């Protein structure tokens, strides 16, 4: 079995470097072989004001059936945006059938203290069920609060409250956990990382830049998983992923379209360092 094969289950956006189209060039640069099962075809990100969305639920069913016929297998699976409760059931069945060696779940549903507009009914419960299937779950702070039902809408928590979030997500069945976009009571920004194999939690700090871009969460998740697939421990992988996100943001500071970021230019500079390790 090719250990570099991985399946990305996420939406495909035609205009705007997000989701699958943000993840694939990073994973390819690392030398991995990404494949995609689209949960929706989206004309462009909603940041432009409106978009056209084609639901792919029926396609997913037919696609998986055909893959079973051909015996396609994926040792690594990463899930992102899920478009309905029915899709969540399809993905759960796929995970059971594939028996993947490593599953990463990104519960894409919320940010800045609230659910994304148009999230389907039952989304929270769907992601809770997927957490139980995950070897690694990577919610942002808002998503972690919604998954656990605690501290919702708050952007600063105490150390004990952050630990409560980790404990409750662990009780959902997740093994390793990375909560991104955390802020301490003294104003420091960090990603909170729990490694179950070491039973160890570390806050990995980063410098928050004065502006943000669409798609950096996908850059983070793709780099994180790529580093893990190369053999990095979880703490190192999170640090490397945050560094690449920072470089992408800086590279696109003067990009007039912050919804259509340039990833490849940053990757060209990073590939040499990646391949030297």
N, C-alpha and C positions, 0 to 999 in steps of 0.2 A: 504493500500500500504506500502511495506517495504521501509522506508526512507533510508535504508543503501544500497539499490540496485543502482548500477551505471554501465553505459556502457562505455567502453573505445573503441573508434574508432581510431585505430592506426595500424601500421605494427607489424608483429610478426617476430622477428629475432631469428633464431635457435641457433647461437653461438655469444655471446656477450650480456652483460646485459644492454640492451637498450629498449626503447619503451615499449610495453606491458609487457614484462617480467621483466622490471625494476620497473614498476608501481604496478603490482599486489601484490607482497609480502608486500609492504608498506601499501597498502589499506587494505589488509587482516589483517595485524598486528593491524591496527586501529579498526578492527571489522566490516569493511564494506564488501559488497558482490559484487566484480567486475566481470563483464562479458565482453567479447571481440568480436568486429566485426573487423576482420583483413582487412586492405586496401592493404596488400601485404604480401607474405611469403618470407622472405629474409634469405639466407643461413648463412650470417655473416655480420658484419658491414664492410663498405667499407674501413675502416682503415687498413684492412689486404691486400689491394691492388686490390681485385676484389671480386665479389659476384654473386650469382644466385638469380634472383628475379622473383617470380611468381605473376603476377597481379591477383587480386581477384575480379575484378569488377562484373563479372557475378555471382560469388558466393555471393557477397554482395546483389545483387538483389534477388536471390533465398532465401537467408537466411532471409532477411527482410520480404519477402512474407510469409515464413513459420512462422516467429514470429507473423505476423499479424493474421495468421490462428489460432495460439494458444493463442493470446491475451497477449503476453508478453509486459510488459511496464517497462520503466526505468525512475525514477524521476530525476536522475542525469545523464548527458551525458558529456563526455570529448572527444574532437576531437584532433587528433595529425596529423601524416603524412598522406597526401592525395596524391594519386598516379596519378590522372588525373582530368581534368575538369568534366568528366562524373561522377566520384566518388563524386566530390563536389556537383553536382546536386542531386545525390542519397542521400547524407548526409543531404542536405538542406530539401529534401522532408521528410526524416525520422524525422528530428527535428520538422517540421510542424505537422507531424502525431502524434508523441509522446507527444507533448505539455509538455516537460520536465519542472520541476520546476527550474532547474538550469543547464545552459550550459556553460562549460569552453572550450575555443578555444585556442589551442597552434598552432600558424601559423608556423609550422616547414618548413622552406625553405631556411634559410640563417644564416651565422655567419661570424665573422671576416671580415665584410665589403663587403661580396659578397654572391650571391646565391650558394646553394649547386650544385655540378656538376650533370647534368642530370635532373634538374628541368623542368617539362613539361611547354609548352607554355600556358600562361593564369593562371599560379599558383598564381601570385600576385592578380589578379582580383578575383580569387576564394576565397582567404583568406579575401579579403576586403568584399565580400558578406557574408561570414560566421561571420565576425566581427559584422554585423548587427543582427545576431541571438544570440550573446553571452551575458551572464550575467557577464562573466569575460574573458578577453583576456590577454594572457601572452607572448607577443613577447620579444625576446632579443633586444638589441639596434639596431643591423643591421636590423632585421625584422621590427622594428618600423619605421626605416628610409625608408625602401623599401615600406611599406604599405602606408606611407604618401607622399612619393616622395620628402622628405626633408632631407638635410644634409647627403646624401648617402655616405658611405665610411668613415665617420668620427667616431672616437672612443671617443672623448671628446667634450662635448657641454656646452654651458652656461646655467644658470638657465632659462633664457627666451626661449632658444631654446628647452630645455626639455619640457617646458610648451607648446610650439607650437606642439610638437609631441603628447602630451596628448590631446590637444584640437582637433587636426585633427583626431586622432583615435576615440575620442568621436563622432565626426561628422560622422564617418562611421557607427555609431549605437551601438558601444560597451558601456556597462554600466561601470563596474569596470575595471581598467586597472593596470597591473603590467608590467613594462618594466625592464627586468633583465640585469645585466652586464653593468651598467652605470658607468661612470667616470667623476668626477667633474674637473673643471679647476685647482684646487689645488691638484689633484691626488688621491682624495678619491674615493673608490668604493662603490656602493650602488645599491639597487633595488628601482625604483621609483614607488610609489603606489598611485593610485587615487581611493578613495572610494566615489561612487556617492551618497550613502545614507547619507553621512556626508558632501558631497561636499568639501572634504578635501584631500590634497595631502601631502604625507610624503616621504622623502628619508630615507630608512632604510639601514644603513651602514653595511658593512661586511668586514672582512679582506681577501684580495685576497692572496691565497696560491701560492707558487712558482711553482706549477705544476698543471695540470688539467687532468681530466679523461673523457672518453666517457660515456655518460649515466646520468651524473649528472643533466642535464636539466629535464630528465624524473623523477629523484628522487625528484627534486624540485616541479614539477607540481603535482606529486602524493601526496606528503606531504601537499602541499598547499591546494589541494582540500579536502584531508582527514581531515585537521584541520577545514576547513570551514564546512564540514559535521558534525563535532563534536560540532559546535556552536561557534568557535573562530571568532572574528572579523577579517577583512581582514588584518589589520596591524599586529596583533599577528600571524596570519597564515603565512604571508610572513616571519616574523622573525623566526618562528619555522622551516619553510622549509629551510631557509638559514642555520640554525644551523645543521639540519640533513645532508644537503649536505656537509657542512664542516667536520662533523664527518665521513662521508663515504669517503671523499677524504683522510683524515688523516689515516683512517684505511687501506686504499689501497696504501699508499705511497710506501711500499716495495713490492707490488704485481708486479711480473714480467710481467704480462699481463694487461696493463692499459685499454684494450678494453673489458675485461671480469671481471668487478669489483665484489667484494663480498659485497652484500647489507645486507644479513641476519645477519652477525656477528654484524654489527652496530645496526640493528634493535633489536637484543636480549637485548642490553644494553638500548635501547630507549623505549622498550615496557613497562617496569615497570613504567617509568616516565609518559608515555602516559596514562596508565590506572589509575594512581593515580590522574589525573586531573578530 
